[in-house]
């Protein structure tokens, strides 16, 4: 009754995805296990807000809760509902988060993640890894 603009598109092949990104104001990936979730990169590159579960690997590197979208504990329907409410808190919030998502993905690289891993390992081991 209150969700007349929500559509579940089902499986779509890669070539169709940009058209769906253009139609969406937010993308939700509630996966129970997703090692990375490259779709998050793609959606952010389209300038869309994202809502992801804590079991989407890329959320640690790409999504700051409340900035590019929202992160919710996997399997927690109440938290997912709250994330949707936060994204749609005002008419401008999805677009603002989408702009932040595009900015974030434009400045992200795997090299950045590798450097972060090197620094973490150096911290743990006390050795610098070149």
VMD Tcl script that builds the backbone (N, CA, C; Angstrom):
set m [mol new atoms 390]
animate dup $m
set s [atomselect $m all]
$s set {name element resname resid chain x y z} {
  {N N UNK 1 A 0.819 -1.202 0.000}
  {CA C UNK 1 A 0.000 0.000 0.000}
  {C C UNK 1 A 0.860 1.262 0.000}
  {N N UNK 2 A 1.911 1.334 0.818}
  {CA C UNK 2 A 2.757 2.521 0.859}
  {C C UNK 2 A 3.983 2.413 -0.018}
  {N N UNK 3 A 4.131 1.324 -0.750}
  {CA C UNK 3 A 5.343 1.089 -1.553}
  {C C UNK 3 A 5.021 0.995 -3.037}
  {N N UNK 4 A 4.237 1.894 -3.541}
  {CA C UNK 4 A 3.828 1.805 -4.943}
  {C C UNK 4 A 4.960 2.060 -5.921}
  {N N UNK 5 A 6.040 2.699 -5.472}
  {CA C UNK 5 A 7.147 2.986 -6.393}
  {C C UNK 5 A 8.291 1.986 -6.276}
  {N N UNK 6 A 8.119 0.930 -5.485}
  {CA C UNK 6 A 9.147 -0.106 -5.338}
  {C C UNK 6 A 8.924 -1.166 -6.401}
  {N N UNK 7 A 9.993 -1.512 -7.106}
  {CA C UNK 7 A 9.914 -2.548 -8.141}
  {C C UNK 7 A 11.014 -3.570 -7.907}
  {N N UNK 8 A 10.656 -4.837 -8.014}
  {CA C UNK 8 A 11.620 -5.924 -7.957}
  {C C UNK 8 A 11.796 -6.422 -9.382}
  {N N UNK 9 A 12.943 -6.137 -9.967}
  {CA C UNK 9 A 13.165 -6.419 -11.385}
  {C C UNK 9 A 13.634 -7.841 -11.647}
  {N N UNK 10 A 14.045 -8.563 -10.611}
  {CA C UNK 10 A 14.566 -9.904 -10.838}
  {C C UNK 10 A 15.921 -9.873 -11.522}
  {N N UNK 11 A 16.372 -11.020 -11.982}
  {CA C UNK 11 A 17.682 -11.099 -12.624}
  {C C UNK 11 A 17.702 -10.283 -13.912}
  {N N UNK 12 A 18.761 -9.552 -14.105}
  {CA C UNK 12 A 18.985 -8.797 -15.341}
  {C C UNK 12 A 20.422 -9.035 -15.776}
  {N N UNK 13 A 20.626 -9.125 -17.092}
  {CA C UNK 13 A 22.000 -9.318 -17.552}
  {C C UNK 13 A 22.753 -7.995 -17.492}
  {N N UNK 14 A 24.063 -8.088 -17.591}
  {CA C UNK 14 A 24.956 -6.941 -17.425}
  {C C UNK 14 A 24.605 -5.773 -18.350}
  {N N UNK 15 A 24.232 -6.056 -19.575}
  {CA C UNK 15 A 23.939 -4.996 -20.545}
  {C C UNK 15 A 22.714 -4.170 -20.156}
  {N N UNK 16 A 21.800 -4.752 -19.395}
  {CA C UNK 16 A 20.577 -4.052 -19.001}
  {C C UNK 16 A 20.751 -3.162 -17.774}
  {N N UNK 17 A 21.786 -3.410 -16.990}
  {CA C UNK 17 A 21.904 -2.749 -15.693}
  {C C UNK 17 A 21.941 -1.225 -15.753}
  {N N UNK 18 A 22.702 -0.597 -16.648}
  {CA C UNK 18 A 22.719 0.876 -16.648}
  {C C UNK 18 A 21.333 1.501 -16.791}
  {N N UNK 19 A 20.472 0.899 -17.569}
  {CA C UNK 19 A 19.107 1.413 -17.722}
  {C C UNK 19 A 18.362 1.372 -16.380}
  {N N UNK 20 A 18.563 0.303 -15.624}
  {CA C UNK 20 A 17.909 0.195 -14.323}
  {C C UNK 20 A 18.514 1.171 -13.322}
  {N N UNK 21 A 19.818 1.384 -13.396}
  {CA C UNK 21 A 20.444 2.371 -12.510}
  {C C UNK 21 A 19.834 3.748 -12.745}
  {N N UNK 22 A 19.588 4.080 -14.013}
  {CA C UNK 22 A 19.010 5.380 -14.349}
  {C C UNK 22 A 17.607 5.554 -13.771}
  {N N UNK 23 A 16.883 4.463 -13.607}
  {CA C UNK 23 A 15.515 4.521 -13.092}
  {C C UNK 23 A 15.451 4.584 -11.569}
  {N N UNK 24 A 16.522 4.186 -10.908}
  {CA C UNK 24 A 16.514 4.048 -9.450}
  {C C UNK 24 A 17.044 5.296 -8.753}
  {N N UNK 25 A 16.561 5.532 -7.545}
  {CA C UNK 25 A 17.142 6.574 -6.702}
  {C C UNK 25 A 18.011 5.954 -5.617}
  {N N UNK 26 A 17.803 4.661 -5.357}
  {CA C UNK 26 A 18.612 3.942 -4.372}
  {C C UNK 26 A 18.708 2.482 -4.809}
  {N N UNK 27 A 19.822 1.853 -4.464}
  {CA C UNK 27 A 20.037 0.438 -4.770}
  {C C UNK 27 A 20.251 -0.292 -3.453}
  {N N UNK 28 A 19.572 -1.420 -3.273}
  {CA C UNK 28 A 19.678 -2.202 -2.038}
  {C C UNK 28 A 20.294 -3.556 -2.355}
  {N N UNK 29 A 21.359 -3.901 -1.614}
  {CA C UNK 29 A 21.994 -5.216 -1.730}
  {C C UNK 29 A 22.017 -5.838 -0.331}
  {N N UNK 30 A 20.969 -6.627 0.006}
  {CA C UNK 30 A 20.852 -7.175 1.357}
  {C C UNK 30 A 21.516 -8.545 1.528}
  {N N UNK 31 A 22.521 -8.833 0.744}
  {CA C UNK 31 A 23.131 -10.169 0.691}
  {C C UNK 31 A 23.541 -10.703 2.056}
  {N N UNK 32 A 23.361 -12.020 2.195}
  {CA C UNK 32 A 23.822 -12.710 3.399}
  {C C UNK 32 A 25.297 -13.066 3.308}
  {N N UNK 33 A 25.815 -13.173 2.097}
  {CA C UNK 33 A 27.255 -13.393 1.914}
  {C C UNK 33 A 27.636 -12.899 0.528}
  {N N UNK 34 A 28.438 -11.883 0.490}
  {CA C UNK 34 A 28.884 -11.286 -0.771}
  {C C UNK 34 A 30.337 -10.870 -0.565}
  {N N UNK 35 A 31.297 -11.664 -1.068}
  {CA C UNK 35 A 32.708 -11.360 -0.808}
  {C C UNK 35 A 33.097 -9.922 -1.159}
  {N N UNK 36 A 32.648 -9.401 -2.275}
  {CA C UNK 36 A 32.903 -7.994 -2.612}
  {C C UNK 36 A 31.595 -7.304 -3.003}
  {N N UNK 37 A 30.955 -7.745 -4.068}
  {CA C UNK 37 A 29.733 -7.108 -4.547}
  {C C UNK 37 A 30.048 -5.987 -5.523}
  {N N UNK 38 A 30.641 -6.343 -6.658}
  {CA C UNK 38 A 31.048 -5.367 -7.667}
  {C C UNK 38 A 29.894 -4.474 -8.110}
  {N N UNK 39 A 28.690 -4.962 -7.992}
  {CA C UNK 39 A 27.521 -4.167 -8.359}
  {C C UNK 39 A 27.477 -2.865 -7.564}
  {N N UNK 40 A 27.997 -2.877 -6.339}
  {CA C UNK 40 A 28.037 -1.654 -5.526}
  {C C UNK 40 A 28.900 -0.601 -6.217}
  {N N UNK 41 A 30.071 -1.010 -6.726}
  {CA C UNK 41 A 30.926 -0.084 -7.477}
  {C C UNK 41 A 30.162 0.504 -8.658}
  {N N UNK 42 A 29.461 -0.361 -9.387}
  {CA C UNK 42 A 28.752 0.062 -10.594}
  {C C UNK 42 A 27.626 1.047 -10.275}
  {N N UNK 43 A 26.877 0.759 -9.229}
  {CA C UNK 43 A 25.769 1.635 -8.841}
  {C C UNK 43 A 26.298 2.982 -8.353}
  {N N UNK 44 A 27.369 2.951 -7.570}
  {CA C UNK 44 A 27.955 4.208 -7.099}
  {C C UNK 44 A 28.476 5.027 -8.275}
  {N N UNK 45 A 29.037 4.354 -9.270}
  {CA C UNK 45 A 29.527 5.044 -10.462}
  {C C UNK 45 A 28.385 5.693 -11.249}
  {N N UNK 46 A 27.176 5.195 -11.055}
  {CA C UNK 46 A 25.993 5.794 -11.678}
  {C C UNK 46 A 25.419 6.918 -10.815}
  {N N UNK 47 A 26.062 7.188 -9.670}
  {CA C UNK 47 A 25.607 8.271 -8.802}
  {C C UNK 47 A 24.351 7.962 -8.024}
  {N N UNK 48 A 24.234 6.714 -7.581}
  {CA C UNK 48 A 23.059 6.315 -6.815}
  {C C UNK 48 A 23.442 5.988 -5.375}
  {N N UNK 49 A 22.543 6.311 -4.452}
  {CA C UNK 49 A 22.718 5.923 -3.058}
  {C C UNK 49 A 22.641 4.406 -2.962}
  {N N UNK 50 A 23.360 3.841 -2.003}
  {CA C UNK 50 A 23.360 2.389 -1.829}
  {C C UNK 50 A 23.013 2.030 -0.387}
  {N N UNK 51 A 22.287 0.942 -0.252}
  {CA C UNK 51 A 22.013 0.349 1.055}
  {C C UNK 51 A 22.531 -1.072 0.967}
  {N N UNK 52 A 23.459 -1.411 1.853}
  {CA C UNK 52 A 24.084 -2.733 1.813}
  {C C UNK 52 A 24.113 -3.350 3.202}
  {N N UNK 53 A 24.110 -4.683 3.228}
  {CA C UNK 53 A 24.241 -5.382 4.504}
  {C C UNK 53 A 25.707 -5.419 4.920}
  {N N UNK 54 A 25.924 -5.725 6.178}
  {CA C UNK 54 A 27.287 -5.822 6.705}
  {C C UNK 54 A 28.054 -6.986 6.096}
  {N N UNK 55 A 27.371 -7.906 5.416}
  {CA C UNK 55 A 28.052 -9.037 4.787}
  {C C UNK 55 A 28.394 -8.792 3.321}
  {N N UNK 56 A 28.270 -7.560 2.865}
  {CA C UNK 56 A 28.739 -7.169 1.535}
  {C C UNK 56 A 30.150 -6.627 1.732}
  {N N UNK 57 A 31.138 -7.342 1.201}
  {CA C UNK 57 A 32.536 -7.005 1.462}
  {C C UNK 57 A 32.928 -5.587 1.109}
  {N N UNK 58 A 32.418 -5.065 0.020}
  {CA C UNK 58 A 32.819 -3.730 -0.424}
  {C C UNK 58 A 32.335 -2.617 0.497}
  {N N UNK 59 A 31.359 -2.890 1.332}
  {CA C UNK 59 A 30.834 -1.830 2.194}
  {C C UNK 59 A 31.902 -1.286 3.130}
  {N N UNK 60 A 32.849 -2.117 3.528}
  {CA C UNK 60 A 33.899 -1.650 4.435}
  {C C UNK 60 A 34.759 -0.566 3.793}
  {N N UNK 61 A 34.935 -0.652 2.487}
  {CA C UNK 61 A 35.795 0.280 1.773}
  {C C UNK 61 A 35.038 1.405 1.080}
  {N N UNK 62 A 33.784 1.185 0.751}
  {CA C UNK 62 A 33.089 2.132 -0.116}
  {C C UNK 62 A 31.921 2.879 0.518}
  {N N UNK 63 A 31.298 2.317 1.534}
  {CA C UNK 63 A 30.066 2.923 2.045}
  {C C UNK 63 A 30.229 3.324 3.506}
  {N N UNK 64 A 30.174 4.616 3.743}
  {CA C UNK 64 A 30.140 5.143 5.102}
  {C C UNK 64 A 28.673 5.347 5.449}
  {N N UNK 65 A 28.224 4.687 6.499}
  {CA C UNK 65 A 26.816 4.753 6.866}
  {C C UNK 65 A 26.371 6.206 7.023}
  {N N UNK 66 A 25.317 6.564 6.289}
  {CA C UNK 66 A 24.780 7.909 6.352}
  {C C UNK 66 A 25.404 8.887 5.373}
  {N N UNK 67 A 26.422 8.446 4.614}
  {CA C UNK 67 A 27.087 9.343 3.661}
  {C C UNK 67 A 26.739 8.951 2.230}
  {N N UNK 68 A 27.261 7.811 1.765}
  {CA C UNK 68 A 26.974 7.337 0.402}
  {C C UNK 68 A 25.704 6.502 0.350}
  {N N UNK 69 A 25.174 6.221 1.506}
  {CA C UNK 69 A 24.002 5.375 1.651}
  {C C UNK 69 A 23.949 4.882 3.082}
  {N N UNK 70 A 23.541 3.642 3.259}
  {CA C UNK 70 A 23.421 3.084 4.605}
  {C C UNK 70 A 23.925 1.649 4.631}
  {N N UNK 71 A 24.396 1.255 5.811}
  {CA C UNK 71 A 24.833 -0.115 6.071}
  {C C UNK 71 A 23.974 -0.635 7.219}
  {N N UNK 72 A 23.459 -1.850 7.055}
  {CA C UNK 72 A 22.629 -2.432 8.105}
  {C C UNK 72 A 23.110 -3.845 8.413}
  {N N UNK 73 A 22.906 -4.318 9.658}
  {CA C UNK 73 A 23.316 -5.673 10.017}
  {C C UNK 73 A 22.561 -6.707 9.183}
  {N N UNK 74 A 23.306 -7.627 8.594}
  {CA C UNK 74 A 22.721 -8.637 7.725}
  {C C UNK 74 A 21.585 -9.371 8.443}
  {N N UNK 75 A 20.480 -9.550 7.737}
  {CA C UNK 75 A 19.345 -10.289 8.279}
  {C C UNK 75 A 18.431 -9.493 9.193}
  {N N UNK 76 A 18.781 -8.256 9.509}
  {CA C UNK 76 A 17.985 -7.451 10.429}
  {C C UNK 76 A 16.995 -6.593 9.633}
  {N N UNK 77 A 15.777 -7.078 9.518}
  {CA C UNK 77 A 14.754 -6.407 8.713}
  {C C UNK 77 A 14.409 -5.034 9.279}
  {N N UNK 78 A 14.374 -4.919 10.607}
  {CA C UNK 78 A 14.082 -3.613 11.207}
  {C C UNK 78 A 15.164 -2.597 10.851}
  {N N UNK 79 A 16.421 -3.033 10.855}
  {CA C UNK 79 A 17.522 -2.131 10.500}
  {C C UNK 79 A 17.476 -1.766 9.019}
  {N N UNK 80 A 17.093 -2.710 8.165}
  {CA C UNK 80 A 16.929 -2.409 6.740}
  {C C UNK 80 A 15.810 -1.383 6.547}
  {N N UNK 81 A 14.710 -1.567 7.257}
  {CA C UNK 81 A 13.605 -0.610 7.192}
  {C C UNK 81 A 14.070 0.771 7.629}
  {N N UNK 82 A 14.846 0.820 8.708}
  {CA C UNK 82 A 15.382 2.096 9.189}
  {C C UNK 82 A 16.318 2.722 8.155}
  {N N UNK 83 A 17.142 1.907 7.505}
  {CA C UNK 83 A 18.048 2.418 6.470}
  {C C UNK 83 A 17.251 3.046 5.330}
  {N N UNK 84 A 16.188 2.392 4.909}
  {CA C UNK 84 A 15.333 2.953 3.861}
  {C C UNK 84 A 14.712 4.274 4.307}
  {N N UNK 85 A 14.278 4.322 5.550}
  {CA C UNK 85 A 13.702 5.571 6.075}
  {C C UNK 85 A 14.737 6.692 6.077}
  {N N UNK 86 A 15.980 6.356 6.458}
  {CA C UNK 86 A 17.033 7.377 6.494}
  {C C UNK 86 A 17.362 7.885 5.095}
  {N N UNK 87 A 17.428 6.974 4.123}
  {CA C UNK 87 A 17.735 7.402 2.755}
  {C C UNK 87 A 16.620 8.292 2.208}
  {N N UNK 88 A 15.388 7.986 2.550}
  {CA C UNK 88 A 14.262 8.763 2.041}
  {C C UNK 88 A 13.742 9.776 3.060}
  {N N UNK 89 A 14.596 10.188 4.001}
  {CA C UNK 89 A 14.198 11.128 5.053}
  {C C UNK 89 A 13.680 12.440 4.479}
  {N N UNK 90 A 14.310 12.912 3.423}
  {CA C UNK 90 A 13.860 14.118 2.725}
  {C C UNK 90 A 13.895 13.813 1.230}
  {N N UNK 91 A 13.214 14.594 0.433}
  {CA C UNK 91 A 13.263 14.362 -1.017}
  {C C UNK 91 A 14.672 14.507 -1.608}
  {N N UNK 92 A 15.534 15.278 -0.940}
  {CA C UNK 92 A 16.886 15.516 -1.450}
  {C C UNK 92 A 17.922 14.495 -0.985}
  {N N UNK 93 A 17.602 13.705 0.021}
  {CA C UNK 93 A 18.596 12.793 0.594}
  {C C UNK 93 A 19.116 11.760 -0.403}
  {N N UNK 94 A 18.279 11.068 -1.176}
  {CA C UNK 94 A 18.840 10.080 -2.115}
  {C C UNK 94 A 19.824 10.697 -3.107}
  {N N UNK 95 A 19.503 11.859 -3.642}
  {CA C UNK 95 A 20.403 12.501 -4.608}
  {C C UNK 95 A 21.701 12.947 -3.943}
  {N N UNK 96 A 21.615 13.468 -2.719}
  {CA C UNK 96 A 22.823 13.894 -2.005}
  {C C UNK 96 A 23.726 12.701 -1.719}
  {N N UNK 97 A 23.139 11.586 -1.290}
  {CA C UNK 97 A 23.928 10.379 -1.047}
  {C C UNK 97 A 24.492 9.843 -2.361}
  {N N UNK 98 A 23.716 9.927 -3.426}
  {CA C UNK 98 A 24.194 9.494 -4.735}
  {C C UNK 98 A 25.381 10.316 -5.208}
  {N N UNK 99 A 25.338 11.617 -4.973}
  {CA C UNK 99 A 26.468 12.485 -5.316}
  {C C UNK 99 A 27.695 12.100 -4.503}
  {N N UNK 100 A 27.502 11.835 -3.211}
  {CA C UNK 100 A 28.612 11.398 -2.356}
  {C C UNK 100 A 29.151 10.049 -2.821}
  {N N UNK 101 A 28.263 9.162 -3.263}
  {CA C UNK 101 A 28.685 7.845 -3.757}
  {C C UNK 101 A 29.553 7.991 -5.002}
  {N N UNK 102 A 29.134 8.841 -5.920}
  {CA C UNK 102 A 29.919 9.066 -7.136}
  {C C UNK 102 A 31.276 9.669 -6.804}
  {N N UNK 103 A 31.300 10.618 -5.895}
  {CA C UNK 103 A 32.565 11.232 -5.468}
  {C C UNK 103 A 33.486 10.180 -4.845}
  {N N UNK 104 A 32.929 9.324 -3.996}
  {CA C UNK 104 A 33.726 8.287 -3.326}
  {C C UNK 104 A 34.307 7.308 -4.340}
  {N N UNK 105 A 33.488 6.815 -5.252}
  {CA C UNK 105 A 33.964 5.805 -6.201}
  {C C UNK 105 A 34.961 6.410 -7.183}
  {N N UNK 106 A 34.835 7.698 -7.477}
  {CA C UNK 106 A 35.790 8.353 -8.371}
  {C C UNK 106 A 37.175 8.491 -7.754}
  {N N UNK 107 A 37.257 8.416 -6.425}
  {CA C UNK 107 A 38.543 8.547 -5.738}
  {C C UNK 107 A 39.023 7.238 -5.120}
  {N N UNK 108 A 38.375 6.141 -5.438}
  {CA C UNK 108 A 38.725 4.842 -4.866}
  {C C UNK 108 A 39.481 4.013 -5.893}
  {N N UNK 109 A 40.395 3.190 -5.400}
  {CA C UNK 109 A 41.106 2.257 -6.279}
  {C C UNK 109 A 41.532 1.045 -5.466}
  {N N UNK 110 A 41.781 -0.057 -6.164}
  {CA C UNK 110 A 42.285 -1.242 -5.482}
  {C C UNK 110 A 43.647 -0.954 -4.869}
  {N N UNK 111 A 44.432 -0.090 -5.511}
  {CA C UNK 111 A 45.745 0.267 -4.974}
  {C C UNK 111 A 45.602 0.897 -3.587}
  {N N UNK 112 A 44.561 1.710 -3.422}
  {CA C UNK 112 A 44.287 2.318 -2.123}
  {C C UNK 112 A 44.031 1.231 -1.079}
  {N N UNK 113 A 43.258 0.220 -1.441}
  {CA C UNK 113 A 42.988 -0.881 -0.516}
  {C C UNK 113 A 44.245 -1.677 -0.208}
  {N N UNK 114 A 45.064 -1.934 -1.219}
  {CA C UNK 114 A 46.315 -2.669 -1.007}
  {C C UNK 114 A 47.214 -1.893 -0.052}
  {N N UNK 115 A 47.308 -0.584 -0.238}
  {CA C UNK 115 A 48.126 0.231 0.660}
  {C C UNK 115 A 47.587 0.159 2.089}
  {N N UNK 116 A 46.274 0.189 2.239}
  {CA C UNK 116 A 45.676 0.056 3.562}
  {C C UNK 116 A 45.997 -1.283 4.195}
  {N N UNK 117 A 45.971 -2.346 3.398}
  {CA C UNK 117 A 46.331 -3.673 3.898}
  {C C UNK 117 A 47.791 -3.703 4.324}
  {N N UNK 118 A 48.657 -3.107 3.527}
  {CA C UNK 118 A 50.083 -3.051 3.882}
  {C C UNK 118 A 50.295 -2.326 5.206}
  {N N UNK 119 A 49.624 -1.210 5.376}
  {CA C UNK 119 A 49.763 -0.461 6.624}
  {C C UNK 119 A 49.242 -1.259 7.813}
  {N N UNK 120 A 48.125 -1.962 7.623}
  {CA C UNK 120 A 47.579 -2.784 8.703}
  {C C UNK 120 A 48.535 -3.908 9.071}
  {N N UNK 121 A 49.103 -4.568 8.059}
  {CA C UNK 121 A 50.069 -5.640 8.322}
  {C C UNK 121 A 51.314 -5.097 9.006}
  {N N UNK 122 A 51.772 -3.929 8.582}
  {CA C UNK 122 A 52.940 -3.315 9.215}
  {C C UNK 122 A 52.650 -3.005 10.677}
  {N N UNK 123 A 51.441 -2.543 10.949}
  {CA C UNK 123 A 51.058 -2.235 12.322}
  {C C UNK 123 A 51.037 -3.497 13.185}
  {N N UNK 124 A 50.485 -4.567 12.647}
  {CA C UNK 124 A 50.370 -5.821 13.390}
  {C C UNK 124 A 51.729 -6.484 13.591}
  {N N UNK 125 A 52.545 -6.481 12.541}
  {CA C UNK 125 A 53.827 -7.193 12.601}
  {C C UNK 125 A 54.986 -6.323 13.054}
  {N N UNK 126 A 54.811 -5.015 12.975}
  {CA C UNK 126 A 55.916 -4.118 13.303}
  {C C UNK 126 A 56.910 -3.969 12.169}
  {N N UNK 127 A 56.596 -4.537 11.012}
  {CA C UNK 127 A 57.484 -4.460 9.843}
  {C C UNK 127 A 56.796 -3.702 8.724}
  {N N UNK 128 A 57.557 -2.861 8.034}
  {CA C UNK 128 A 57.016 -2.179 6.864}
  {C C UNK 128 A 57.114 -3.108 5.673}
  {N N UNK 129 A 56.040 -3.224 4.914}
  {CA C UNK 129 A 56.021 -4.064 3.718}
  {C C UNK 129 A 56.074 -3.145 2.511}
  {N N UNK 130 A 57.107 -3.294 1.712}
  {CA C UNK 130 A 57.277 -2.414 0.544}
  {C C UNK 130 A 56.407 -2.854 -0.601}
}
mol reanalyze $m
mol bondsrecalc $m
mol representation Tube
mol addrep $m
